[in-house]
Amino acid sequence: MILKQLYSSNDFKKRGHELIDLLANHIQDTTSGTNPKTISWNEPDKELSFWEDFLENGKEQDFFEEILNRTTHIHHPKYIGHQVAPTVPITALTGMISSLLNNGMAVYEMGMSSNAIERIVTEKLCEKIGYDQDSGGFLTSGGTLANLTALLSARKAKIAHDVWQDGSTEPLGVMVCEEAHYCIDRAAKIMGLGEKGIIKVPAGENFAMDTDKMEVCYQKAQSEGINVFAIVGSAPSTATGAHDNLENIQEFAQKNNLWFHVDGAHGGAAIFSEKYKGLLKGIEEADSVVIDGHKMLLMPAITTALLFKEKNHSRHTFSLKADYLMDAPEEDEWFNSGKRTFECTKNMMAMHWYIILKVYGEKVFDDFITRQYDLAKDFAKMISDKPYFELATSPMSNILCFRYVDDKLSLNEMNTLNQSIRRELLEDGEFYLVQTKLNGKHYLRTTLMNPFTSIEHLQLLLEKIKNSAQKLLTQHIS
C-alpha cells in the first residue's frame, strides 16, 4: 500500500501544483524586491537544531515554505554575493524532468535524448569559442571536476610515458597564476604533482597573471627537474574577476610545447557578448576550455562544459588501453558519455542549456552578460567618487572588490572594520555580499549576478556600509 502511495500521480499533481504556486510567488517577491531580506541569517548550530526538531515535530506541508524562508534569495536584486546564477525559471522544469526520469547519460540506452542534446550544445559552444569542426566536448558536474579532467587530458597528450597505466616516473608540473581558483591546486595535488608541481606565476597590480614572469618561472621549474606540461589561463580569477592575457599565455605555451588550458568557469560565457568577448582574445587557440552554465549562463547548479580544440583528446582521457589500439567504432561513440567523463551516472543537465537556446535564443546571454559587466563599471565609478571607499582594482568583469577606508586607522584596524561591516550586513540580511583578502587587505567582494540589481540598489549599499562603519567606529571610540 505504501509503495502505491509513493507513486500516486494524483498526489504528485497536488503537491506539484502547490509547489509551483509557492515558487511563482517566490520569484515575484524576490525579483521585485518586495521581500525586504536577501538572507535571514542564522548561526549554524541554531539552524541544525531547527531542522532536527522539524524532522520530528514539523508539519510536512510547511517543509517547502520553510526552505524558502531559510535560504539565500539569489533572485533578489540585493543579492550580490557568490558566483551563482539567478536561474531562469524554465530550467527548474528541465531539472524536474531530469530528477523524475532519472535517466543517466553514461550509456546511450539510458540517455538517448540527453546525449544527442549535449552534442548539439557543445558544438554550439565550440563554434562560439572559434574552434573548427575538429573540436568537441561534453558537460560535467562543475568547474572543479572539469578543470581536473582537462589537466588529465593535458598530461595524457603531453607526457611521453603512460601515467594512466604505469604511474608517474618523473616530477610533473602545471603553471598557473597565483590568483587562480584553488581548484587548479586541488586538481594538481589529486594528480600527484604535489606542491612543487604547482608552478605559481606572480600576479601584476591588476591581480591578473604577470605574463612577463612566465619564462623565469618555467626555467626555474626545469632547473629543479620538473617536467612542466600545461599552463592555465584564468578568465577570470575568482577573487577579483581579473582576466589573464590569454594571447600571451598561448604564445608561451606554443613556444614551449605546453598544453594551454583556459579556466573560463565564470567569464568564458563572455563568448556570447559582442561588447566583452574581446576579454577572451586568444581563447580560440586554447587546447581546452571550461565554461560553467550555473554562473553567467543563468542555469541551475551544477553544469559545466569542457571543450577541446581537438575532440580526440576528450575521447582518450580515460581510455583503458593504448590509443593506438582503439578501433574506429569506439572512437565515434560520442553517445556513450561515460567513456569521456568521471561520472558513470550524470543527470540530464544538457536540457538546461538547450531549453534556453530553444526558447529564448543566445541573445539572452549577450544581454545578460553585457548588462552585468556594464553595471560593474558603473559601480566602480561610483565607488571611486566616494571619499570613504577604495577599489582593489578596476573591474574587468562583474566581480568587484572594495573596502571602507579611514586614514586614521592602521591596516589591521581597517581590516577588522571591514570584517565587522560584512558581519553586520550578513546579520541584517537586506544585502548579501562576501569578502576576500588581497595583499593583506580585507575587501568586501561583490559579484553582480542578478539582472534586477540596479545602480540605485548599489548606491543604497554604499550608504548602508558608510553608516555601519561610522557606527562601529563610534562604538570603538566610546
N, C-alpha and C positions, 0 to 999 in steps of 0.2 A: 504493500500500500504506500509506504513512504517513498519508494523509488518511483512509483507512478506520479506521485505528487511533485517530486523533484523536476519532472519533465512536463509538467502541465502547461500547455500552450496558453490556456486562459489565465493562469496565474502569472506567467511571463508577460502576457499582454497588459494585464492590470498594473503590475509593478513597473513595466517599461514605460507605459504612458505617464504614470505618476512621476517617474524619474525624469523623463523628457520635459515635463511641465516644470519641474523643480530646476532643472539645468537651464531651460529657456529663461526663466525668471532670474537666475543667477547671471546669465550673460547680459541681460538687460540692466540689472542693478550694478554690475561691475563696470561694464563698458561706459555707462553713462555717469559713473561716479556717484550714483545715488547712495550706495553703501559707503559710509564715511571712513571705513577702515580697509586697508590693504591686507593687514595681518592682525590677528588677535593673538598676541604673543602669550605663551605660557612656558613656564620652566619645564625642562624635560621630565623631572620626577613627578610633577603635578599632572602632566599630560599622560604619563604612563599610568598613574593612579586612576585617572578618569576612565581610561579605556579598559582597565582591569575591572573596575566597578561596572562599566556599561555591559560587558560580556555577561555578567551575572544578573544585573538589575535593570539595564536599559530596555526601552521599548524598541522592538525591531523596526517599527515604522519610522522611528526617529533617526535611524542609522545614517541615511544619506544626507539628511539635513545637518546632522552633527559634523559629518565630514566636511561639508561646505563651510560650516561655521568655524572649523578648527584647522583650516588650511590657508595657504598664501594665495591671494586672489590675483593671479597673473594677468587676467583680463582688465584689471583696474588700471586707469591711466596713471595712478601714483605708484604703480609697481615699476621700479627702475633698478631692479636688483640683478639677479643672476641671468646668465645667457640661456634662458628658456623661453620658447615661443608662446605667445597667447594664441593657442591653437585655433585654426579655422573650424567652426563648429561642425561642418560636414565631415571632418576627419574623426570626430567622435563616433560617427556612424560606421565608417570603414573599420575603426577599431573594434566596434561591437561585432561586426560581421566576422572579423578575424578571430575574436575571442570565442564566439559561438560555434563557428565551423571548425575551428581548431585544426586547420589543415597546415601542417608544417611544410617547409619548402625543400627539404633535403633531397627528396626523390620526386620525380615528375608526377607519379601517380597520386601523390598527396598534395602537389602544388601546381596543378596544370595551369590555371589562370594566373596565379601569382607569379610563377616563374616566367611566363610569357610577358606579363605586365612589367616585371622587373627588368627584363631585357630592353623593352621599349624605353623605360625611364632612364636606364644607364646609358643607352645610346644617345638619348637626347642631351644628357649631361655632358657626355664626351664631345658631342658636337658643339655645345656652348663653350666648353673649355678651349676648343680649337684643334682637337685631335682629329685624325683622319679615320678611315674605315677599318684600320688595323687595331683600333682601340677597343676597350671593353671594360667591364667591371661588374660589380654586384653590390647589393645592400647588406649591411650587417648591423649588429646591435651596439652602436655607439662609436664615438671617435676614438676612445681608448683602444678598443678592440681593432678598429680599422687601422690605426697607426701601427699597432703591433703587427698586424697582418702584412702591411706594406713593408715594414722593415724585415720581416721574414722573407718576403718576396725579393727584397733587395739583396739579402745575404745569399739566397739561392742563386740569384743572377750573377753576382759579382765575386763570390768566393769560389776558388777553383775546386777545393775538395767538398765532398758531400756531407755537410754538417748535420743535415736532417737524418742521415743514416749512420754516420760514423762518429758524430760528436765533433766539437771544435778541437783543432790541433794547433791553433795559434791564437794569440790575443787579437781580438777584433774590436773595431771602434766605429762610432757614429758621431758626426759633427752636428751641433745644434746650438742655437743662441742660448745664452744663459737665462734669457727671459721667456723661453718657450714653455709650453704647458708641461706640467710634471709627468704627463702620461708618456712622453718620449723617454724620460729617465726610467720610468717604470718598465716600459717595453724593453729597453736595453738590458735592464737587470734580469727580467724574466728570460731573456735570450742568453743569459750567462756572460754578458760582456763585462759586468762589474763596473765599479765606479770609474776605473781607469779608462774603460771603453766608452765613456760618455765625454766626448771632447767638446767642452764648453767654449764657444766663441763669445767674447765680450760684447755687450750692447753699447750702442752710442748714446748720446744725450737724449735722443728721442725714444730710447728703450727698444729700438729695432737692432738687428744684428749689425755690428760694425764689420762690414764685409772686407775692409782693408786688413783686418786681423786674421782672416781665414788662412792665409798662407803660413803665417807664423805658427798657428795652432796645429795645422796639418803637419808641418815639418817637425814640430816638437813630438807629436804622436808617433811619427815614423821613426824618429831617433830613439824612441822608447820601445821600438819593436811592435807597435800596434798597427795592424792592417786595417786602415780606415776604408770602409766600403760604401758609405752613404753619407749624405748631408741633407738636413731637414730645414726647409724654409717655413717660417710661421706667417700665416695670412688670416688673421693677425695673431700676435701673442695675446694670451688671455687677460693678463693683469691690466695692460694699458691700451690694447687694441692697436698696437704698432705693427705695421706691415714690414716684413723684411724685403730687401731688394732682391726679388726673385731672378731678375735678369743677371745680376752679378753672381748670384749663387749658381745659376745654371752654367754660366761660362766657366766658373771654377770647377764645377762637377765634371763638365765635359773635358776640361784640360787634364784632370786627374783620374778620369775613368771611374767616377763615383756615381752611384745611384742618386738621383735628385728627387726627393720626396717633398711635397707641399702639404703641410697640415693646415688645410683651409676649413677646418671644422666649423668655425664661426664665419669667417669672411669669404670663404670660397664661393658663397652664394652670390657675391657681387658680380659673378659672370653674367648675371641676369640684368645688371644695372648699366644702362647706357652711359650714365654720368660717372660711375665709380669703378667700372671694370678695368680702367687703367691702373688701379692699385695692384692688379694681378698680372701685370705685364711680365711675360716670361713663363707663366703657368702652363702655357701650351707646349713648352719643352720639358715639363716635368715627367719623370718616369711613372709617378703615381701621385694621386691627389685624393684627399679626404674632404668631404663636404657633409655636414650634418643637416638633416631635414628638420630636426627639432630645435634648431636655433633660428636662423634667419629665413627659413622657408615655411614657417607657420604650421608645422606638423607636431603631432604628439611625440613625446619620448617613447621609445628611443629608436631612431632610424638614421643610418648613416650610409652614404655612398662612398665606396672605394673604387677609384677609376684608374685604369692603366693605359699608358700610351700604346703599349703592345699587349694585346689581350692574352697572348700566350703566357705572360707572367702570372696572370690571375688563375690560369689553369694548372700551373706546375707547382705552386707554392706548397701544397700539401700532398703532392703525388707520392705514392708509396713505392714507386720503382723509378729507375733512372729515366730521365726524359727521353733518351734515345730509344727506349723500349716501348714507349707509348704508341698505340696504334691510332689510326685516324678516327675511328668511331668515338673513342674516349676523348680525343681532342675536341670534338664537336659537341660534347654533352653539356652545353650551356644550361639545359633544362633540369639538370640534377645539381642544384646549387650546393648540396652538402659536400661535393668534391672540392669546392673552392673556398669554403669558409670554415671557421672554427665550429660554428653551430651545426649540430646534426639536426636540431629542430629550430626553426626560425618562423616567427609569426608572419602574417601576410602583409608586411609593412609596405610593400610596393604600392598597395592600393592608396595610401595617403598621398603619395607623390602624383599618382595617375589621376585621382579624382579632382585634385586642384587644377592640374593641367587641362583636364577634360571640361570641367565646369566653368573655370574662371580664366584659363589661359596663362601663359608665362608672364604676361604683362603685370599681373598682380604682384609677382616677385620684384619686378623692376620698380613699381610704385612704392612698395613697402620698404625695400632696402634704401632706395634713394631718399625717401622721406626721413627715415631714421638717421641716416648719415648726415643729412642736411640739418636735422634738429640738433645733433651733437655739436656741429659747428656753431649754430646759433647760441646754444647753451654755453659753449666755451667763450664766445664773445661777451655774453652777459657776465660770466664769472670774472673775466679779465677786467671788466669795467667796474667791478666792486672792490673797494679798498681792503676788505677783510678776507678775501679769498685768493687762493693761488692754485693755478693749474699745474699738474705734474708735467704735462706736455700737451701740445695741440693735438686734438683727436684726429685719427686717420679713418676711424670707423664710427660706430655708435657706442663705443666704450669711452668713458671719460672719467679721469681721476682728478680730484681737487681736495683742498683742505682749508679749514679756517685758520687764519694766521693772526698773530699778535706779536708785535716787535718786542714787547716787554717780557715775553715768555722764552724760556730755553727750549731746545729741541725736545727734550724729554717731557717738558710741561705741555708743549704743543701736541705731542703725540698722545699724551694722556687725555688732553682736552678733546681731541678729535675722536678718540675711542669712546669717551663719555658721551659725546654728541650722538654718535652712532647708536649707542646703547639706549639713549633717551628716545631716539626716533623709532627704534625697534619696539620698545615698550609702549610708546604712544600709538603706533600702528597705522597712522594716516598714510605715511610713505614707507616704502620698503626699498632700502639700498644696502650695499655691502661695503666692504673695506679691504684695503690691501696695504702692504708696506713696500716702499721703493727707496732704495739707497738710504735706509734707516729712518725714513719719514713715513708717518702714518697718514694715509689718504682715505677719504670717502670715495667709493667707487660706484659709478652708475653705468648701467647698460640700458640704453633706451630701446627696449624691446616692444613696447606697446604702441600700436598705431593711433591710440586715442590720447597719448601723452602730448600735451601742448607746451609751448614756451611759457604760457601763463602758469601751468602747473609747476614748472621748474622755477619760476620766479617765486612762487609760494614756498617751495622747498628751501630756497636760499634765505628767505625771510625767517622761516622756521629754524633753520640752522643758526642764523645770527642771533635770534632771541634765545635759543638754547645755550649758545656759547656765552652770551652775556650773563645769563642766569647762573651758569656753572662758575664763571669767573667771580661773580659777586659772592656766591656761596663760599668759594675758596678763600677770598679775601677776608670775609667775616669769620 
